[in-house]
Amino acid sequence: MTDLLSPLRLSASGMQAQSERLRRTAENIANADTPGYRRKLVTFQEAKSFGRHTGEVKASDTMLDRSELARIHDPAHPLADAEGYYLGSNVNLLIEIADSREAGRSYEANLKMFEQTRQMGSSLLELLRR
């Protein structure tokens, strides 16, 4: 039965990591027009248990994208400098939407694997009870 727990843990770790990624893309989309906002990023790392490689993944701590902020010309904006420019965000909505879709699909794939493994375990228990 422990052989069925490993795929469940792997799938669950993938779902958790992808949900973190979805959360960050949602924050980025919501703040795309916020002056001075820097895009938030997460990467995936292999999770280790007692120094052993388990194949599970986890999301890294949130990092900020250090690419240049857009300079926007709007002399009427309250944050505009003497030349009429202010710093916008470095969020590209096309990239965020693509990342969001990819994370959603990966989450769904992990969920499907989790459900199939759970069903296999239930079927196996039912066979053993007979």
Secondary structure, 3 states (H helix, E strand, C coil): CHHHHHHHHHHHHHHHHHHHHHHHHHHHHHCCCCCCCCCEECCEEEEEECCEEEEEEEECCCEECCCCCCEEECCCCCCCCCCCEEECCCCCHHHHHHHHHHHHHHHHHHHHHHHHHHHHHHHHHHHHHC
